[in-house]
Amino acid sequence: MSRKVDLRVAEERLFKGLMVLALALVLGSLLSILGIIAWKGLPSLSLAMVTQVPKGGYYLGKEGGILNAIVGSLYLGLGATLAALLVSLPVVLYINVYTRRDSWLARAVRFALDILWGIPSIVYGAFGFIVMMALGLRASLGAAIITVALFELPIMVRAMDEVLRLVPEEISAASYSLGATRLETALRAVVRQALPGLVTAVLIAFGRGVGDTASVLFTAGFTDRLPTSLAQPAATLPLAIFFQLGTPFPEVQGRAYAAAAILTLLVLTVSVLSRWFSRRFSRTMIR
Amino acid sequence: MSLRHVKDALARRLFLLVSVGCCLLVLPLVVGLCIKARPVLAQQSVAQVLFSSDWHPLQGRFGMLAFLVGTVYVTVLGMAVAAPLSLLSAIYLAEYAPRWVRTLTLPLVDLLSGIPSVIYGIWGVLVIVPAVARLGEVFGVYTSGYSLLAGALVVAIMVSPFMIHISREALSAVPEGIREASLSLGATRWQTVKCAVLRRALPGVIAAVVLGLARALGETIAVLMVVGNVPGIPHSLFDPAYPLPALLANNYGEMMSIPLYDSALLLAALVLLVVVVAFNLLAKGILAVMQREAR
């Protein structure tokens, strides 16, 4: 009997040890990523990096910065997120307010978006490229915005759907009983109740879109200038990092690390902001 | 009918249209890639493309076996590392961890799941690749470090935060009563987790693994940066590999200059799409069956 207990205790200890080890390994790796980006990137980070576009011979180690990529990434991220939002919001409102949440259409939409969610961004990139070719367009900010919006769409809808599902039925019931239409209920009661969560969903999609490389590889092109219209090519941060790492010059590689630090900072800021937002504004919700 | 009701009716139709459009969005993806892939398939049979490793674009021969095998190896190996790591971490966070560990760790894991893949790639080049090269020395194998193993490890760390998040949620959703019942029968904590909690949370855990798998399959830039990109079937962990997404990303520049090359690459994208969608459907089927049996 006591032997059996010993075995059980030993198994318990073994697995607990393994669990702590696994968590330490994952967290350690993740922290080492942040550590190494900071360690490699911060020394090369300068004011010129974030205020200037690349000048002649930049990719050989001469003067300049990556303002083109920073601005390009922000334009791309904002444009794509806005486009994705314009599609996502009607979809989640339809499947949560207009039909019953478990109706066949709602289920079909969720199913389709789960499938889309799993499709790798490089495939979206290839698709964007085909559409671009078919329409006779060149690689441009506009083409990239459409591609990234497609990539962000399932991420945003899924996140928003989870939020809207938590909105209690009573809120819409109260709104209907006051004579409000579905649209009024959707926009004034349901969206307001879920607003912090919706903002978080938008920010999550923005973060993923800004950080994604594979989808813009075919569609955004690359340029040293700031984009002034949707028809012009645009540089993006992930691509700037990727290209600069590929050069054999240590100075340029150093700047790639600095650009990586900027990108990481941008994404982490958005992420922290979204958490702060959902906590700060959850006060306005009716419980 | 008042203006309010007109607005409502219009919005209903518009929202319905957008929703149905979203449902059908996967069709243009598949059809577009199929149309573009046809020229290659007109010349070579599907079997030739999928099961031959004869990749000579200049001669017009496009056998993708090496890339398919590379994709499968990197994904399977990556998941073999990531699944136990994430599951053990998630169990610890859901069942064992003291409160302060939880409040410290969970936001961190979430934050880190948002880090872009290029950053993981840089980390792979700076940390994993040299480590794999050293490991190769220990085993007496010459390797540059840019290898199948490096790709798998980077993918594993990339998908872990995400898998931890989902499986922890599934574990936390298991009702407390189940744990109490098991503990009151004299089971240890681990026995409770193993026999009661995990069984209940299994669909969620499987979903976590499948979603992680889909991400690992399609991961492009981070893998491309560390995996070596040599078209050939890898024979050891230390050999370089060349997964499909990396093939696509590396050759987009030249694809218009060689005849049929663009068609072959877009066929590669189609293959990737089909594999990922098939995996997702399979997982959904399994989950549906499990949920029916649980009832």
HADDOCK unambig.tbl for C-alpha pairs under 7 A between the chains (distance, minus, plus):
assign (segid A and resid 12 and name CA) (segid B and resid 190 and name CA) 5.40 0.50 0.50
assign (segid A and resid 19 and name CA) (segid B and resid 88 and name CA) 4.78 0.50 0.50
assign (segid A and resid 19 and name CA) (segid B and resid 89 and name CA) 5.49 0.50 0.50
assign (segid A and resid 19 and name CA) (segid B and resid 92 and name CA) 5.76 0.50 0.50
assign (segid A and resid 22 and name CA) (segid B and resid 85 and name CA) 5.10 0.50 0.50
assign (segid A and resid 22 and name CA) (segid B and resid 88 and name CA) 6.30 0.50 0.50
assign (segid A and resid 22 and name CA) (segid B and resid 89 and name CA) 5.70 0.50 0.50
assign (segid A and resid 23 and name CA) (segid B and resid 89 and name CA) 4.68 0.50 0.50
assign (segid A and resid 26 and name CA) (segid B and resid 157 and name CA) 6.75 0.50 0.50
assign (segid A and resid 30 and name CA) (segid B and resid 112 and name CA) 6.79 0.50 0.50
assign (segid A and resid 33 and name CA) (segid B and resid 123 and name CA) 5.73 0.50 0.50
assign (segid A and resid 87 and name CA) (segid B and resid 18 and name CA) 6.73 0.50 0.50
assign (segid A and resid 90 and name CA) (segid B and resid 15 and name CA) 4.93 0.50 0.50
assign (segid A and resid 90 and name CA) (segid B and resid 18 and name CA) 6.86 0.50 0.50
assign (segid A and resid 91 and name CA) (segid B and resid 15 and name CA) 6.09 0.50 0.50
assign (segid A and resid 91 and name CA) (segid B and resid 18 and name CA) 6.30 0.50 0.50
assign (segid A and resid 91 and name CA) (segid B and resid 19 and name CA) 4.87 0.50 0.50
assign (segid A and resid 94 and name CA) (segid B and resid 15 and name CA) 5.78 0.50 0.50
assign (segid A and resid 94 and name CA) (segid B and resid 16 and name CA) 6.54 0.50 0.50
assign (segid A and resid 108 and name CA) (segid B and resid 23 and name CA) 6.80 0.50 0.50
assign (segid A and resid 109 and name CA) (segid B and resid 19 and name CA) 6.72 0.50 0.50
assign (segid A and resid 109 and name CA) (segid B and resid 22 and name CA) 6.94 0.50 0.50
assign (segid A and resid 109 and name CA) (segid B and resid 23 and name CA) 5.24 0.50 0.50
assign (segid A and resid 112 and name CA) (segid B and resid 23 and name CA) 5.14 0.50 0.50
assign (segid A and resid 115 and name CA) (segid B and resid 277 and name CA) 6.20 0.50 0.50
assign (segid A and resid 115 and name CA) (segid B and resid 280 and name CA) 6.60 0.50 0.50
assign (segid A and resid 116 and name CA) (segid B and resid 26 and name CA) 6.71 0.50 0.50
assign (segid A and resid 118 and name CA) (segid B and resid 214 and name CA) 5.62 0.50 0.50
assign (segid A and resid 118 and name CA) (segid B and resid 215 and name CA) 6.80 0.50 0.50
assign (segid A and resid 118 and name CA) (segid B and resid 276 and name CA) 6.67 0.50 0.50
assign (segid A and resid 119 and name CA) (segid B and resid 273 and name CA) 6.26 0.50 0.50
assign (segid A and resid 119 and name CA) (segid B and resid 276 and name CA) 6.42 0.50 0.50
assign (segid A and resid 120 and name CA) (segid B and resid 215 and name CA) 6.89 0.50 0.50
assign (segid A and resid 120 and name CA) (segid B and resid 218 and name CA) 4.54 0.50 0.50
assign (segid A and resid 120 and name CA) (segid B and resid 219 and name CA) 6.87 0.50 0.50
assign (segid A and resid 122 and name CA) (segid B and resid 220 and name CA) 6.92 0.50 0.50
assign (segid A and resid 122 and name CA) (segid B and resid 245 and name CA) 6.60 0.50 0.50
assign (segid A and resid 123 and name CA) (segid B and resid 269 and name CA) 5.60 0.50 0.50
assign (segid A and resid 123 and name CA) (segid B and resid 273 and name CA) 6.78 0.50 0.50
assign (segid A and resid 126 and name CA) (segid B and resid 266 and name CA) 6.81 0.50 0.50
assign (segid A and resid 126 and name CA) (segid B and resid 269 and name CA) 6.93 0.50 0.50
assign (segid A and resid 127 and name CA) (segid B and resid 29 and name CA) 6.26 0.50 0.50
assign (segid A and resid 127 and name CA) (segid B and resid 33 and name CA) 6.93 0.50 0.50
assign (segid A and resid 181 and name CA) (segid B and resid 5 and name CA) 6.93 0.50 0.50
assign (segid A and resid 181 and name CA) (segid B and resid 8 and name CA) 6.47 0.50 0.50
assign (segid A and resid 182 and name CA) (segid B and resid 8 and name CA) 6.51 0.50 0.50
assign (segid A and resid 183 and name CA) (segid B and resid 8 and name CA) 5.25 0.50 0.50
assign (segid A and resid 183 and name CA) (segid B and resid 11 and name CA) 6.89 0.50 0.50
assign (segid A and resid 207 and name CA) (segid B and resid 114 and name CA) 6.87 0.50 0.50
assign (segid A and resid 208 and name CA) (segid B and resid 114 and name CA) 6.66 0.50 0.50
assign (segid A and resid 211 and name CA) (segid B and resid 116 and name CA) 4.58 0.50 0.50
assign (segid A and resid 212 and name CA) (segid B and resid 116 and name CA) 6.31 0.50 0.50
assign (segid A and resid 213 and name CA) (segid B and resid 221 and name CA) 6.90 0.50 0.50
assign (segid A and resid 214 and name CA) (segid B and resid 220 and name CA) 6.44 0.50 0.50
assign (segid A and resid 214 and name CA) (segid B and resid 221 and name CA) 6.60 0.50 0.50
assign (segid A and resid 214 and name CA) (segid B and resid 249 and name CA) 6.95 0.50 0.50
assign (segid A and resid 218 and name CA) (segid B and resid 252 and name CA) 6.63 0.50 0.50
assign (segid A and resid 238 and name CA) (segid B and resid 118 and name CA) 6.30 0.50 0.50
assign (segid A and resid 260 and name CA) (segid B and resid 119 and name CA) 6.40 0.50 0.50
assign (segid A and resid 264 and name CA) (segid B and resid 115 and name CA) 6.52 0.50 0.50
assign (segid A and resid 267 and name CA) (segid B and resid 115 and name CA) 6.73 0.50 0.50
assign (segid A and resid 268 and name CA) (segid B and resid 111 and name CA) 6.59 0.50 0.50
assign (segid A and resid 271 and name CA) (segid B and resid 111 and name CA) 6.22 0.50 0.50
